[in-house]
Amino acid sequence: MNELLKKIIFSDVKKQAAEYEELYAARGESAKVVTRLGPSPTGFIHFGNLYGAYINERLAHRNDGIFYLRIEDTDSKRQVEGAKEEIIKALDHFDITFDEGAMATGDLGNYAPYEQSKRRDIYRSFAAELLTKGLAYPCFLTEDEIADIRKKQEENKQNTGIYGEYALYRNLKEEEAVKKIEDGCEYVLRLKSTADIKVDIEDGIRGKLSMPANDMDVVILKKDGMPTYHFAHVIDDHLMRTTHVIRGEEWLSTLPIHIELFAHFGWEPPIYCHTAQLMKIEDGKKRKLSKRKDPELALSFYREKGYFKEAVMEYLMTLINSSFEEWRCENPGEDINSFEFSLDNMSKSGALFDIVKLNDVSKECLARMSEKSITRGLKSWANEYGIKQQGVKKAVIDAIIHEDEDRLAKMLSVGRNGNNPRKDLAYCEQIAEFIAFFFDEGFAVEDELPAEVPEEDAVNILNDYLQKRRGKNTSEGWFSDIKDISERYGYALKPKEYKKNPDMYRGHVGHVSTVLRLALVGRSNSPDIGEIQDILGKEKVEERIREYLS
């Protein structure tokens, strides 16, 4: 059937479909779980890509399986130069590791090529098979004709698409189709749907799905001879022996098309796992994350802000598996990879993205990390993204880049020890702002003196502090000296005493120590001022106090 059409349309095809079946042999028992990530190189890699990648990676590697990267680049109009490299770089940053696929150094694995644009001959070979089976046909509808059909369908409140009476070339005789091609008419190749393959499958996340058969004659090869997503992914998932396809629920409506294609080739479809969409709440209503409205959708957002990859992956797992947070509470020191990820615990109704929750998770994660790990992460971020800052921020970033790692680690350790370690920093940009006062480039007096401390007292307090500290270590006994000074100038040694008898005192010892904080840190609130003095060093402490007094 259609042998003449096949000869004309597929004159470039060198191999039969059966030869590709033999070339890409079954993987065997050692690969019971094979998953893949198939991003398009459009120049925008987003949080949803990472979400899907992590599910695929965990499912494969928790089951000693294989996870591969396939670049789905059949739409040349949407491709952006360098996008493939950016995809690989971004996923590598978050420790998403592939066992095979399109790597930065080239293809790795026995099922190459892993870029769909390089698999054109394969798709055309299988399309030729459908044509000869009478399950595909050339369609010569112009864009204007398709637009008119759509308009008529919308007016009649019908489903839009090419099917039934609207599939005008579905039953065109072979000789007529040949003549149109020879006359130079443009065409696409459409699936000739049988509309009798009902979908009854077990979704890996949603359970049993039952859907009506596909009745659409969808395009499988475009005018340029390249496949559509519908056709390409079916061929590739079969030949690359993919066992699980994890994708967003937006693909559910096209599942009958894909199941029909698998059936026409006589192949067993993979286990489809349709994840819930990433949502957020705005004005009390749920909506999809938007590329236009939500900067946090782009993966570049997390890298530029300096979120630690460990924190982002922790947060991702809270979205992916409902049991993760309970596990983390019970296992605070365990590696996240020890968590037994399961498709059974995935949400079916929508995963709610919450930047506040992300920051909370990040703060907890940073509290568990060592100062040295945070230091390395901060320096790495500063070198890659901090240079984009301007003014004072830029000067601070430069100082961080050139600072000794051990001294930087001491800055980051302030307030992290004891029974109640600090948990108020979520990402590198915040960290840089927090430690900026350690550097002259970032130091500025931002707050006013307490109302209880007149300027004359502040001068006396700081002069006395300088006198008392001569010859002493920076932090040793500093608070004892502050208490002596407080008592000398009529400030209560305990805030409770001042609150109980406000007329007896000018203020309390906290107000006096605030004067020192302003001179050294520039802020009325800061972590332990003793630790800060140790890091600044005796000379810098005295210098800042004198500058404040000048």
C-alpha positions as CSV (number, residue, x, y, z in Angstrom):
1,M,0.0,0.0,0.0
2,N,1.2,3.5,-0.9
3,E,4.5,2.1,-2.3
4,L,4.7,4.8,-4.9
5,L,4.1,7.5,-2.3
6,K,6.7,6.0,-0.1
7,K,9.2,6.0,-2.9
8,I,8.7,9.7,-3.6
9,I,8.3,11.0,-0.1
10,F,11.0,8.8,1.5
11,S,13.6,8.5,-1.3
12,D,16.2,9.6,1.2
13,V,15.5,6.8,3.7
14,K,18.4,4.3,3.7
15,K,17.4,1.9,6.5
16,Q,14.3,0.1,7.2
17,A,12.6,0.5,10.6
18,A,13.5,-3.1,11.5
19,E,17.2,-2.3,11.1
20,Y,16.9,0.4,13.8
21,E,15.1,-2.1,16.1
22,E,18.2,-4.3,15.7
23,L,20.7,-1.5,16.1
24,Y,19.1,-0.2,19.4
25,A,18.6,-3.6,21.1
26,A,16.8,-4.1,24.4
27,R,18.8,-3.1,27.5
28,G,18.2,-6.3,29.4
29,E,17.5,-7.1,33.0
30,S,20.2,-4.7,34.3
31,A,18.0,-1.7,33.3
32,K,14.6,-2.4,34.7
33,V,14.1,1.4,35.3
34,V,15.1,3.8,32.5
35,T,14.1,7.4,32.7
36,R,14.9,10.5,30.7
37,L,14.8,14.2,30.6
38,G,14.0,15.8,27.3
39,P,14.3,19.6,27.4
40,S,14.0,21.8,24.4
41,P,17.0,24.2,23.8
42,T,14.9,27.4,23.8
43,G,17.3,29.4,26.0
44,F,15.1,29.2,29.1
45,I,15.6,26.4,31.6
46,H,13.1,26.7,34.5
47,F,12.3,25.3,37.9
48,G,9.8,22.9,36.3
49,N,12.7,21.3,34.3
50,L,14.6,20.8,37.6
51,Y,11.5,19.4,39.2
52,G,11.1,16.9,36.5
53,A,14.8,16.1,36.3
54,Y,15.0,15.4,40.1
55,I,12.0,13.0,39.9
56,N,13.5,11.2,37.0
57,E,16.9,11.0,38.6
58,R,15.6,9.7,41.9
59,L,13.3,7.1,40.3
60,A,16.2,5.7,38.2
61,H,18.9,5.8,40.8
62,R,16.9,4.6,43.7
63,N,16.2,1.5,41.6
64,D,19.7,1.0,40.2
65,G,18.4,2.2,36.9
66,I,19.6,4.5,34.1
67,F,18.8,8.2,33.7
68,Y,19.6,9.9,30.4
69,L,19.5,13.3,28.8
70,R,17.8,13.7,25.4
71,I,17.7,17.1,23.7
72,E,14.4,17.6,21.9
73,D,15.4,20.1,19.3
74,T,13.3,19.3,16.3
75,D,11.8,22.8,16.2
76,S,14.5,24.9,14.6
77,K,12.6,28.1,14.9
78,R,12.7,28.0,18.7
79,Q,16.3,27.0,19.1
80,V,18.7,29.4,20.8
81,E,22.4,29.1,20.3
82,G,24.3,27.8,23.3
83,A,21.0,26.7,25.0
84,K,22.0,23.0,25.1
85,E,25.2,23.9,26.9
86,E,23.3,26.1,29.3
87,I,20.9,23.3,30.1
88,I,23.7,20.9,30.9
89,K,25.5,23.5,33.0
90,A,22.4,24.5,35.0
91,L,21.5,20.9,35.8
92,D,25.1,20.0,36.7
93,H,25.0,23.0,39.1
94,F,22.3,21.2,41.1
95,D,24.1,17.8,40.9
96,I,21.6,16.3,38.5
97,T,23.8,13.4,37.1
98,F,23.1,11.5,33.9
99,D,24.3,8.0,33.2
100,E,24.2,8.6,29.4
101,G,22.9,11.1,26.8
102,A,23.9,14.4,25.4
103,M,26.9,15.5,27.5
104,A,29.0,18.7,27.3
105,T,31.7,16.6,25.7
106,G,29.4,14.8,23.3
107,D,27.1,11.8,23.3
108,L,27.7,9.1,26.0
109,G,25.9,5.8,25.6
110,N,24.9,3.1,23.1
111,Y,21.6,4.8,22.1
112,A,23.1,7.8,20.4
113,P,22.5,10.3,18.9
114,Y,20.7,11.9,21.9
115,E,19.8,15.1,20.0
116,Q,16.6,14.6,18.1
117,S,17.8,16.9,15.3
118,K,20.4,14.2,14.5
119,R,17.9,11.4,14.4
120,R,15.9,12.6,11.3
121,D,16.6,9.5,9.3
122,I,15.3,7.3,12.1
123,Y,11.9,9.1,12.4
124,R,11.5,9.1,8.6
125,S,12.1,5.4,8.5
126,F,9.3,4.7,11.0
127,A,7.0,7.3,9.3
128,A,7.5,5.4,6.0
129,E,6.3,2.2,7.8
130,L,3.1,3.9,8.9
131,L,2.5,5.2,5.4
132,T,2.9,1.7,3.9
133,K,0.5,0.4,6.5
134,G,-2.1,2.9,5.4
135,L,-1.9,4.7,8.9
136,A,-0.4,7.9,7.6
137,Y,-1.1,10.2,4.6
138,P,0.2,13.4,3.1
139,C,-2.0,16.4,3.8
140,F,-2.0,19.5,1.5
141,L,-4.1,21.8,3.6
142,T,-2.7,25.4,3.6
143,E,-2.4,27.5,6.7
144,D,-5.3,29.7,5.5
145,E,-7.5,26.6,5.0
146,I,-6.6,25.3,8.5
147,A,-7.5,28.7,9.9
148,D,-10.9,28.6,8.1
149,I,-11.6,25.1,9.5
150,R,-10.7,26.2,13.0
151,K,-13.0,29.2,12.7
152,K,-15.9,27.1,11.5
153,Q,-15.3,24.5,14.3
154,E,-15.3,27.3,16.9
155,E,-18.5,28.7,15.5
156,N,-20.1,25.3,15.7
157,K,-18.6,24.7,19.2
158,Q,-16.8,21.7,18.0
159,N,-13.3,20.4,18.9
160,T,-10.7,22.1,16.9
161,G,-8.3,20.0,14.7
162,I,-8.2,17.9,11.6
163,Y,-10.5,14.9,11.9
164,G,-13.6,13.4,10.2
165,E,-15.1,15.7,7.6
166,Y,-12.3,18.2,8.1
167,A,-9.6,15.7,7.1
168,L,-10.0,16.6,3.4
169,Y,-7.0,14.6,2.1
170,R,-7.4,11.6,4.3
171,N,-8.8,9.4,1.5
172,L,-7.0,11.0,-1.4
173,K,-6.1,8.4,-4.0
174,E,-2.4,7.6,-4.2
175,E,-1.9,8.8,-7.8
176,E,-3.6,12.1,-7.0
177,A,-1.3,12.7,-4.0
178,V,1.7,11.8,-6.1
179,K,0.7,14.4,-8.7
180,K,0.3,17.1,-6.1
181,I,3.7,16.4,-4.7
182,E,5.2,16.4,-8.2
183,D,3.5,19.7,-8.9
184,G,5.3,21.2,-5.9
185,C,2.5,21.4,-3.4
186,E,3.6,21.7,0.2
187,Y,2.4,19.0,2.6
188,V,2.8,17.5,6.0
189,L,2.4,13.8,7.0
190,R,-0.6,13.1,9.2
191,L,-1.5,10.1,11.3
192,K,-4.6,8.4,9.9
193,S,-6.2,7.8,13.2
194,T,-8.3,4.7,13.6
195,A,-10.2,6.2,16.5
196,D,-10.6,2.8,18.1
197,I,-7.7,2.5,20.5
198,K,-9.2,3.4,23.9
199,V,-6.8,4.4,26.6
200,D,-7.0,2.2,29.7
201,I,-3.6,2.4,31.5
202,E,-2.1,2.6,35.0
203,D,-0.5,6.0,35.4
204,G,2.6,5.8,37.7
205,I,1.3,8.7,39.8
206,R,-2.5,9.0,39.2
207,G,-3.4,5.3,39.1
208,K,-5.9,4.0,36.6
209,L,-6.7,6.3,33.7
210,S,-9.5,5.7,31.2
211,M,-9.8,8.1,28.2
212,P,-11.6,8.0,24.9
213,A,-9.7,7.0,21.8
214,N,-7.8,9.6,19.7
215,D,-9.8,10.7,16.6
216,M,-7.4,13.5,15.5
217,D,-5.2,13.2,12.4
218,V,-2.3,14.9,14.0
219,V,0.8,15.9,12.2
220,I,3.7,13.4,12.6
221,L,6.1,14.9,10.1
222,K,6.3,18.7,9.4
223,K,6.8,20.4,6.0
224,D,10.6,20.3,6.6
225,G,10.5,16.5,7.1
226,M,11.2,16.8,10.8
227,P,8.9,15.0,13.3
228,T,6.6,16.6,15.8
229,Y,6.9,16.0,19.5
230,H,4.1,13.4,19.4
231,F,5.9,11.2,16.9
232,A,9.5,11.8,17.9
233,H,9.2,11.0,21.6
234,V,7.3,7.7,20.9
235,I,10.0,6.5,18.5
236,D,12.8,7.6,20.8
237,D,11.3,6.2,24.0
238,H,10.8,2.9,22.4
239,L,14.3,2.7,20.8
240,M,16.1,4.0,23.8
241,R,14.1,1.5,25.9
242,T,12.6,4.1,28.3
243,T,10.5,2.4,31.0
244,H,9.0,5.5,32.7
245,V,8.0,8.8,31.1
246,I,7.6,11.5,33.8
247,R,6.0,14.7,32.4
248,G,3.5,17.4,33.4
249,E,-0.2,16.9,33.5
250,E,-0.6,19.3,30.6
251,W,0.3,16.3,28.4
252,L,-2.6,14.2,29.6
253,S,-4.9,15.4,26.8
254,T,-2.5,14.1,24.2
255,L,-2.0,10.7,25.8
256,P,-4.5,9.0,23.5
257,I,-2.4,10.1,20.5
258,H,0.8,8.6,22.0
259,I,-0.9,5.3,23.1
260,E,-2.3,5.0,19.5
261,L,1.1,5.4,18.0
262,F,2.6,2.8,20.3
263,A,-0.2,0.4,19.3
264,H,0.3,1.0,15.6
265,F,3.9,-0.1,15.9
266,G,3.0,-3.0,18.1
267,W,5.1,-1.7,21.0
268,E,4.5,-1.8,24.7
269,P,4.2,1.9,25.9
270,P,6.3,3.0,28.9
271,I,4.7,3.7,32.3
272,Y,3.5,7.3,32.0
273,C,3.7,9.3,35.2
274,H,1.9,12.7,34.9
275,T,3.0,15.1,37.6
276,A,0.9,17.8,39.1
277,Q,1.6,21.3,37.8
278,L,3.7,23.8,39.8
279,M,1.2,26.3,41.2
280,K,1.4,29.4,43.5
281,I,-1.2,31.2,45.4
282,E,-1.9,34.8,44.4
283,D,-4.7,36.9,45.9
284,G,-6.1,33.8,47.5
285,K,-6.3,31.9,44.2
286,K,-4.1,29.2,42.7
287,R,-2.4,29.8,39.4
288,K,0.4,28.3,37.3
289,L,3.9,29.6,37.7
290,S,4.4,32.2,34.9
291,K,7.6,33.0,33.0
292,R,6.4,36.6,32.7
293,K,5.2,37.1,36.2
294,D,7.4,34.9,38.4
295,P,11.2,35.5,38.2
296,E,11.6,32.5,40.5
297,L,10.5,30.2,37.7
298,A,13.9,30.6,36.0
299,L,16.7,28.5,37.3
300,S,19.0,31.4,36.8
301,F,17.1,33.2,39.6
302,Y,18.5,30.7,42.2
303,R,22.0,30.8,40.9
304,E,22.1,34.6,40.8
305,K,20.6,35.0,44.3
306,G,23.1,32.4,45.5
307,Y,20.8,29.7,46.9
308,F,22.8,26.7,47.8
309,K,22.0,23.7,45.7
310,E,21.5,21.6,48.8
311,A,18.8,23.9,49.9
312,V,17.0,24.0,46.6
313,M,17.0,20.2,46.3
314,E,15.7,19.9,49.9
315,Y,12.8,22.3,49.0
316,L,12.2,20.4,45.7
317,M,11.8,17.2,47.6
318,T,9.2,18.8,49.9
319,L,7.2,19.5,46.7
320,I,7.8,16.0,45.2
321,N,7.1,13.7,48.2
322,S,4.6,14.5,51.0
323,S,6.5,12.3,53.5
324,F,9.9,14.1,53.1
325,E,9.4,16.7,55.8
326,E,8.5,14.2,58.4
327,W,11.6,12.1,57.4
328,R,13.8,15.2,57.6
329,C,12.6,16.0,61.1
330,E,13.4,12.4,62.2
331,N,16.8,12.4,60.3
332,P,18.2,15.9,60.5
333,G,21.8,14.9,59.7
334,E,21.1,12.3,57.0
335,D,22.1,12.8,53.3
336,I,19.0,13.6,51.3
337,N,19.7,10.7,49.0
338,S,19.0,8.3,51.9
339,F,15.3,9.3,51.7
340,E,13.2,6.6,50.0
341,F,11.6,8.6,47.3
342,S,8.3,7.1,45.9
343,L,5.9,7.9,43.1
344,D,3.1,6.8,45.5
345,N,3.7,9.9,47.7
346,M,3.5,12.4,44.9
347,S,0.7,15.0,44.8
348,K,-2.0,14.6,42.1
349,S,-3.7,18.0,42.6
350,G,-0.9,20.6,42.2
351,A,2.4,21.3,43.9
352,L,2.3,24.7,45.6
353,F,5.5,26.7,45.1
354,D,6.1,29.1,48.0
355,I,9.2,31.3,48.1
356,V,8.7,31.9,51.8
357,K,8.8,28.1,52.4
358,L,11.9,27.8,50.2
359,N,13.7,30.4,52.3
360,D,12.7,28.7,55.5
361,V,14.0,25.4,54.1
362,S,17.2,27.1,53.0
363,K,17.8,28.7,56.4
364,E,17.4,25.3,58.1
365,C,19.7,23.7,55.5
366,L,22.4,26.4,56.0
367,A,22.2,26.0,59.8
368,R,23.3,22.3,59.2
369,M,26.1,23.1,56.9
370,S,29.7,23.8,58.0
371,E,31.2,27.3,57.8
372,K,33.8,26.0,55.4
373,S,31.1,24.7,53.0
374,I,29.2,28.0,53.2
375,T,32.5,29.9,52.6
376,R,33.3,27.9,49.5
377,G,29.7,28.4,48.2
378,L,29.8,32.1,48.9
379,K,33.2,32.6,47.2
380,S,32.0,30.6,44.2
381,W,28.8,32.7,43.9
382,A,30.8,35.9,44.3
383,N,33.1,35.0,41.5
384,E,30.4,34.0,39.1
385,Y,27.4,36.3,39.9
386,G,28.6,38.9,42.4
387,I,30.5,40.7,39.7
388,K,27.2,41.8,38.2
389,Q,26.5,44.0,41.3
390,Q,27.0,47.8,41.3
391,G,28.4,50.4,43.8
392,V,28.8,49.4,47.4
393,K,27.6,45.8,46.7
394,K,30.2,45.4,44.1
395,A,33.0,46.6,46.4
396,V,31.8,44.2,49.1
397,I,31.7,41.3,46.6
398,D,35.3,42.1,45.5
399,A,36.4,42.1,49.2
400,I,34.7,38.7,49.7
401,I,36.4,37.3,46.7
402,H,39.9,38.3,47.9
403,E,39.3,37.6,51.6
404,D,41.2,34.7,53.3
405,E,38.9,31.7,53.5
406,D,39.6,31.1,57.2
407,R,38.8,34.6,58.2
408,L,35.7,34.6,56.0
409,A,34.6,31.3,57.7
410,K,34.9,33.1,61.1
411,M,32.6,35.9,59.9
412,L,30.1,33.3,58.8
413,S,30.4,31.4,62.2
414,V,29.1,34.4,64.2
415,G,25.9,33.5,65.9
416,R,25.9,29.9,64.6
417,N,27.1,28.2,67.9
418,G,25.2,27.6,71.1
419,N,21.8,26.2,71.8
420,N,20.0,28.6,69.5
421,P,22.1,29.0,66.3
422,R,21.1,31.8,63.9
423,K,18.7,30.8,61.1
424,D,18.0,34.1,59.3
425,L,20.0,33.8,56.2
426,A,18.8,31.9,53.1
427,Y,21.1,32.7,50.2
428,C,24.5,34.2,49.3
429,E,23.2,37.7,48.4
430,Q,21.7,37.9,52.0
431,I,24.9,36.5,53.5
432,A,27.0,39.1,51.6
433,E,24.8,41.9,52.9
434,F,24.9,40.5,56.4
435,I,28.7,40.4,56.6
436,A,29.3,43.6,54.7
437,F,30.1,45.5,57.9
438,F,33.2,43.5,58.4
439,F,34.7,45.2,55.3
440,D,35.4,49.0,55.2
441,E,33.8,48.9,51.7
442,G,30.5,47.9,53.2
443,F,30.6,49.5,56.6
444,A,28.1,52.4,57.2
445,V,26.3,53.7,60.3
446,E,22.7,52.9,59.4
447,D,20.9,53.4,62.7
448,E,20.4,56.3,65.2
449,L,21.5,56.3,68.8
450,P,18.9,55.0,71.3
451,A,16.6,57.7,72.6
452,E,17.8,56.9,76.1
453,V,21.5,57.8,75.2
454,P,22.2,61.5,74.5
455,E,25.1,62.2,72.1
456,E,27.3,63.5,74.9
457,D,26.9,60.2,76.8
458,A,27.7,58.3,73.6
459,V,31.0,60.2,73.3
460,N,31.9,59.5,76.9
461,I,30.9,55.8,76.7
462,L,33.1,55.2,73.7
463,N,36.1,57.2,75.1
464,D,35.8,55.3,78.3
465,Y,35.6,52.0,76.4
466,L,38.8,52.8,74.5
467,Q,40.6,53.6,77.7
468,K,39.4,50.4,79.4
469,R,40.3,48.2,76.4
470,R,43.9,49.3,76.2
471,G,46.2,46.4,76.4
472,K,43.3,43.9,76.5
473,N,42.3,41.2,74.0
474,T,39.5,42.3,71.7
475,S,36.6,40.4,73.3
476,E,37.9,39.2,76.7
477,G,35.8,40.9,79.4
478,W,34.3,43.5,77.0
479,F,30.8,43.2,78.6
480,S,32.2,43.6,82.1
481,D,33.7,46.9,80.9
482,I,30.4,47.9,79.4
483,K,28.7,47.2,82.7
484,D,31.2,49.3,84.5
485,I,30.7,52.2,82.1
486,S,26.9,51.8,82.3
487,E,27.0,52.1,86.1
488,R,29.3,55.1,85.9
489,Y,26.9,57.1,83.8
490,G,23.7,56.1,85.5
491,Y,22.4,53.2,83.3
492,A,20.7,50.1,84.9
493,L,22.7,46.9,84.7
494,K,19.6,45.0,83.9
495,P,16.8,46.0,81.5
496,K,14.2,44.8,84.1
497,E,15.6,47.3,86.7
498,Y,15.2,50.1,84.2
499,K,11.7,49.0,83.2
500,K,10.7,48.8,86.9
501,N,12.2,52.2,87.9
502,P,12.6,54.3,84.8
503,D,13.0,57.5,86.8
504,M,16.1,56.2,88.5
505,Y,18.2,55.5,85.4
506,R,19.0,57.1,82.0
507,G,18.5,53.7,80.3
508,H,20.0,50.3,80.7
509,V,23.1,48.3,79.8
510,G,21.6,47.3,76.5
511,H,21.4,50.9,75.4
512,V,25.0,51.4,76.3
513,S,26.1,48.3,74.3
514,T,24.1,49.6,71.4
515,V,26.4,52.6,71.2
516,L,29.3,50.2,70.7
517,R,27.4,48.2,68.1
518,L,26.7,51.4,66.1
519,A,30.4,52.3,66.2
520,L,31.6,48.8,65.2
521,V,28.8,47.4,63.1
522,G,26.7,50.4,62.1
523,R,23.5,48.7,63.3
524,S,21.6,48.7,66.5
525,N,21.1,44.9,66.2
526,S,23.9,42.5,65.5
527,P,25.2,39.1,66.6
528,D,27.6,38.7,69.5
529,I,29.6,41.9,69.6
530,G,32.5,40.0,71.3
531,E,32.9,37.6,68.4
532,I,32.7,40.5,66.0
533,Q,35.5,42.3,67.9
534,D,37.7,39.2,67.7
535,I,37.3,39.1,63.9
536,L,37.8,42.8,63.3
537,G,40.9,42.8,65.5
538,K,42.0,45.3,68.1
539,E,43.3,47.9,65.6
540,K,40.2,48.0,63.5
541,V,38.0,48.2,66.6
542,E,39.8,51.2,67.8
543,E,39.9,52.8,64.4
544,R,36.1,52.5,64.0
545,I,35.4,53.9,67.4
546,R,37.6,56.9,66.7
547,E,36.0,57.4,63.3
548,Y,32.6,57.3,64.9
549,L,33.7,59.9,67.5
550,S,35.2,62.2,64.8
